[in-house]
Amino acid sequence: MTISRTRLTTALALTGALALGTPALAVAAPAGSPAPAAARHSAHAIPFTAAAVTPQADGGFTLTWTAPGALGVTVYAGTDPDDIRHRKAVAKGAGTATVTVTGLAAADRWYFELVPDRGAPLVVADRSLHLASAPNFRDAGGYRTADGQWVRTGVVYRSGDLSKLTEPDLAKLRRLGIRTVFDLRTPAEQKTAPDRLPAGATAVHANVLGVADTGAFNVTTPQAAVQAMTDAERTMVSADSARTAYHAVLNSLVERDDENVLFHCTAGKDRTGWASAALLTALGVPRATVEADYLASNTYRAAENAATLAQLPPAYQAVYKPLLEVRAEYLAAGFDEVRKTYGTFDGYLKSGLGLDARDLRDLRGQLLVG
């Protein structure tokens, strides 16, 4: 069975060739872990240890949160995460609660500010943008760090192929303030499926593979496919082209000037997946949460993957399936490569991606609240 080449280009080539569903993802501290001391004792810290927004078929939203130490939480809604007015509450609940919000008008995106009676508020939103033309387009933020801060919502986005974006989708992205788009694909992929960008957005080509095209390789068993994907993940850590590309993405966020950023590849799961994993880890998000974000691509892409497999003979489906999916072992290979090559993740950020202590401080200042 001839498909398409070696290490990084091996698996990503087929993923791109085959790729040319949205859950709410609850975010929380690892099970059993106590709230950090700062979050437990500071009156100004964000007290929420978990928060999620789930859209409903009738246009409403279900909000769930946990805020140890808070007796009550008031919820306000708005379409600008930086300017949610407190004119009228849309819901109220206890320190740990699930509420349903209905009756909101149609909008590009609704954000909800959870205001506790003790501590600082938190802005949350449904992670997916629900773009039929780009189902893996989602917010890269909204996660809690190990020390009780939260990654800002509505600032950094991740996606797969943008070539099918409709005019309404493009207008929506423009209104959401996306002004810089990092394309992590090869020139050949870009030519085959040119990006459609919102008006005013600047494209930045950051070719992770560092080659003109994705080449050709042979994969004949599911085991070989899995090996190709784990090899690809390792190369995304160690390859010069990958380090240059990911430096560009993270450095842009260090220097961000109130403009929102998007990074994407073809499927939005491998090259984009490591970009998100590197960013979230640099911000202090726990490994379990980083992994959950990585694996969520399987659900967002479920319909696409099922349609692709349905076109293949049964004998081929088992071989292709590992290439279409993301798996915990793939991401683990990337982190293992970090350990082997750089010793620590901080070593990777500094020696691999060229971000010094000031850069990392500025990155966290740009993207963390609490």
C-alpha positions in Angstrom: 0.0 0.0 0.0 1.8 3.1 -1.2 0.7 6.3 0.6 3.2 9.1 1.2 7.6 9.6 3.3 9.8 9.9 6.5 9.4 11.1 10.1 7.5 14.4 10.3 6.6 14.6 6.6 5.5 10.9 6.7 2.4 11.2 8.8 1.5 14.8 8.1 1.5 14.3 4.4 -1.3 11.7 4.5 -3.2 13.7 7.1 -3.1 16.7 4.8 -4.1 14.7 1.8 -7.1 13.1 3.5 -8.3 16.1 5.3 -8.5 18.4 1.8 -18.4 18.0 15.6 -17.9 20.1 18.7 -18.1 19.3 22.4 -17.7 21.6 25.3 -14.4 20.8 27.0 -14.6 21.2 30.7 -11.4 22.5 32.2 -10.3 21.7 35.7 -7.4 21.1 38.0 -6.1 17.4 38.0 -8.4 15.2 40.1 -7.7 15.4 43.8 -5.3 18.3 43.6 -6.1 21.2 46.1 -6.5 24.8 45.0 -3.1 26.5 45.0 -2.3 28.5 48.2 -2.5 31.8 46.4 -6.0 30.9 45.1 -7.1 29.7 48.5 -6.0 32.8 50.5 -6.0 35.8 48.2 -9.2 37.8 48.1 -8.2 38.9 44.6 -7.4 35.5 43.1 -9.8 33.8 40.7 -11.5 31.2 42.9 -12.7 29.0 40.1 -11.1 25.6 39.7 -13.3 24.5 36.9 -15.7 26.1 34.4 -17.3 25.1 31.2 -19.9 26.4 28.7 -22.0 24.0 26.7 -24.3 25.2 23.8 -27.8 23.8 23.6 -29.8 23.0 20.6 -32.4 25.7 21.4 -29.7 28.4 21.4 -29.2 28.5 25.1 -26.1 27.7 27.1 -25.4 25.5 30.1 -22.7 26.8 32.4 -21.0 24.7 35.0 -18.4 25.9 37.5 -16.7 25.1 40.8 -15.4 27.9 43.0 -14.3 26.6 46.4 -14.8 29.3 49.1 -17.4 31.3 47.1 -20.9 31.3 48.5 -22.5 32.6 45.3 -21.7 33.5 41.7 -23.5 36.0 39.5 -23.4 35.6 35.7 -23.4 38.4 33.2 -23.3 37.9 29.4 -21.7 40.0 26.6 -20.3 39.8 23.1 -17.0 41.4 23.9 -14.9 39.6 26.5 -13.2 42.8 27.6 -16.4 44.8 28.0 -19.2 42.7 29.6 -21.7 45.1 31.2 -23.2 44.3 34.6 -26.6 45.8 33.8 -28.6 42.6 34.2 -27.5 39.2 35.5 -28.4 36.3 33.2 -28.1 33.7 36.0 -27.0 33.1 39.6 -25.8 30.1 41.4 -23.9 28.7 44.4 -20.1 28.3 44.6 -20.5 25.0 42.7 -23.4 25.0 40.3 -24.9 24.3 36.9 -27.2 26.9 35.4 -28.9 27.3 32.0 -29.0 30.7 30.2 -31.7 31.2 27.6 -33.1 34.1 25.6 -29.9 35.6 24.3 -30.0 37.2 20.9 -28.0 35.8 18.0 -24.4 36.8 18.1 -21.0 35.9 16.7 -20.0 34.6 20.1 -21.4 35.0 23.7 -19.0 35.4 26.6 -20.0 34.9 30.2 -18.5 36.6 33.2 -18.7 34.6 36.4 -18.6 37.0 39.3 -18.0 35.3 42.7 -18.9 37.0 46.0 -15.3 36.4 47.0 -12.3 36.8 44.7 -11.9 37.9 41.1 -14.3 37.2 38.2 -13.6 34.8 35.2 -14.7 35.2 31.6 -15.6 31.9 29.9 -17.2 30.9 26.5 -18.1 27.9 24.4 -14.7 26.9 23.0 -15.9 26.1 19.5 -16.7 28.8 16.9 -19.1 26.3 15.2 -17.9 27.0 11.7 -19.2 24.3 9.4 -16.5 25.1 6.9 -13.8 24.6 9.6 -15.0 22.3 12.3 -11.7 22.2 14.3 -11.7 26.0 14.6 -11.7 26.8 18.3 -10.4 29.0 21.1 -7.0 28.0 22.4 -7.6 29.7 25.7 -10.0 29.2 28.7 -7.8 26.8 30.6 -6.6 27.0 34.2 -3.0 26.9 35.1 -1.4 24.9 37.9 -1.1 28.1 40.1 -4.7 29.1 39.7 -4.5 31.6 36.9 -6.5 31.2 33.6 -5.6 31.6 30.0 -7.5 34.4 28.5 -10.5 33.6 26.3 -11.0 35.2 22.9 -7.4 36.0 22.1 -5.7 33.0 20.5 -7.4 30.6 18.2 -6.4 27.3 16.5 -7.8 25.6 13.4 -7.4 23.3 10.4 -7.8 24.1 6.7 -9.1 27.7 6.1 -9.6 27.3 2.3 -13.4 26.5 2.6 -14.3 29.5 4.9 -17.5 31.1 3.8 -18.1 34.8 3.5 -20.2 34.8 6.7 -17.5 32.9 8.5 -14.8 35.4 7.3 -16.9 38.3 8.5 -17.3 36.6 11.9 -13.6 36.2 12.2 -13.0 39.8 11.3 -15.4 40.9 14.0 -13.7 38.7 16.5 -10.5 40.7 15.9 -8.3 38.0 14.3 -5.5 40.0 12.7 -2.5 37.6 12.4 -2.8 34.1 10.9 0.1 31.7 11.1 0.0 29.1 8.4 2.1 26.1 9.5 1.7 24.2 6.2 4.2 23.6 3.3 4.1 25.7 0.2 2.5 22.9 -1.8 -0.3 22.6 0.8 -0.8 26.3 0.6 -1.0 26.2 -3.2 -3.5 23.3 -3.2 -5.8 24.8 -0.6 -5.1 28.6 -0.3 -6.2 30.3 2.9 -9.2 32.5 2.9 -8.5 35.2 5.5 -10.7 37.8 7.2 -10.3 41.3 5.9 -7.4 43.1 7.6 -5.6 39.9 8.6 -1.9 39.4 7.9 -0.7 35.9 6.8 2.5 34.6 8.2 4.0 31.5 6.6 5.7 29.4 9.2 6.4 26.1 7.5 6.9 23.5 10.3 8.2 20.8 7.8 10.7 23.1 6.1 10.2 21.4 2.8 8.3 22.4 -0.4 6.0 19.4 -0.3 5.1 16.4 1.9 6.9 13.7 -0.2 5.9 10.1 -0.4 6.2 7.1 1.9 5.0 3.6 2.5 2.7 2.6 5.5 1.3 -0.9 5.3 0.2 -1.7 8.9 -1.6 0.1 11.8 1.6 -0.3 13.8 3.7 1.4 11.2 1.1 4.3 11.0 1.3 4.8 14.8 5.1 4.8 14.6 5.0 7.4 11.9 2.9 9.6 14.0 5.1 9.3 17.1 8.2 10.0 15.0 6.4 13.0 13.5 5.7 14.4 17.0 9.3 14.0 18.0 10.5 15.8 14.9 8.1 18.7 15.6 10.2 19.3 18.7 13.7 18.8 17.3 13.7 19.8 13.6 15.2 23.3 12.9 12.2 24.3 10.7 9.8 23.3 13.4 11.7 25.3 16.1 11.8 28.3 13.8 8.0 28.1 13.1 7.0 27.7 16.7 9.3 30.5 17.8 7.5 32.7 15.4 4.1 31.8 16.8 5.0 32.2 20.5 7.1 35.3 19.9 4.2 37.0 18.1 2.1 36.5 21.3 4.9 38.0 23.4 4.7 41.1 21.2 0.9 41.0 20.6 -0.6 44.5 20.5 -4.2 43.9 21.4 -4.7 41.9 18.2 -6.0 38.3 18.2 -3.9 35.5 16.7 -4.8 32.3 14.8 -2.5 29.4 14.0 -3.4 26.5 11.8 -2.3 23.6 9.5 -4.3 21.3 7.3 -6.2 19.1 9.8 -5.5 21.3 12.8 -4.3 18.4 15.0 -0.6 17.7 14.6 1.4 20.8 13.8 -1.3 22.9 15.3 -1.7 20.4 18.2 2.0 20.8 19.2 1.8 24.6 18.8 -1.1 24.6 21.3 0.6 22.2 23.6 3.8 24.3 23.6 1.9 27.5 24.3 -0.3 26.1 27.1 2.7 24.4 28.8 4.6 27.6 28.6 1.7 29.3 30.3 1.7 26.8 33.2 -1.3 24.7 32.2 -1.1 21.2 33.7 -0.1 18.3 31.4 -3.5 16.6 31.8 -5.3 19.6 30.6 -2.9 20.1 27.7 -3.5 16.5 26.7 -7.3 17.0 26.9 -7.0 19.9 24.5 -4.9 17.9 22.1 -7.2 14.9 22.1 -10.3 17.1 21.6 -9.4 17.2 17.8 -10.7 13.6 17.6 -14.2 14.8 18.5 -14.2 18.1 16.5 -13.0 16.1 13.5 -15.1 13.0 14.1 -17.5 13.5 11.2 -14.6 14.3 8.8 -12.6 11.3 9.8 -15.6 9.0 9.6 -16.4 10.3 6.1 -12.8 9.7 5.0 -12.7 6.2 6.4 -16.0 5.3 4.8 -14.5 6.0 1.3 -11.8 3.4 1.9 -11.9 -0.4 1.5 -12.2 -2.1 5.0 -8.6 -3.5 4.7 -7.2 0.1 4.4 -9.3 1.7 7.2 -7.2 0.2 10.1 -4.0 1.6 8.5 -5.4 5.0 7.8 -7.2 5.5 11.2 -4.0 6.2 13.3 -3.0 8.9 10.8 -6.4 10.7 11.0 -6.5 10.6 14.8 -4.5 12.2 17.6 -3.6 9.9 20.5 -2.1 10.4 23.9 1.0 8.4 22.9 1.7 10.8 20.0 1.8 13.9 22.3 3.8 11.9 24.9 6.4 11.3 22.3 6.8 15.1 21.8 7.2 15.7 25.5 9.7 12.8 25.7 11.7 14.4 22.9 11.7 17.6 24.9 13.1 15.7 27.9 15.7 13.8 25.9 16.9 16.9 23.9 16.5 19.8 26.3 16.1 18.2 29.8 13.1 20.3 30.8 10.3 22.2 29.1 11.9 25.5 30.1 15.1 24.3 28.4 13.1 23.7 25.2 11.5 27.1 25.4 14.8 28.8 25.9 17.3 26.8 23.9 14.8 25.3 21.4 12.5 28.2 20.7 14.8 31.1 21.7 12.5 32.6 24.4 14.3 34.1 27.3 13.0 34.7 30.8 11.7 38.2 29.9 9.9 36.8 26.8 8.2 34.1 29.0 7.2 36.7 31.6 5.7 38.9 28.9 3.9 36.0 27.3 2.3 35.1 30.6 1.4 38.8 31.2 -0.3 39.0 27.8 -2.4 35.8 28.1 -3.0 35.0 31.8 -5.6 36.5 34.2 -5.9 36.0 37.9 
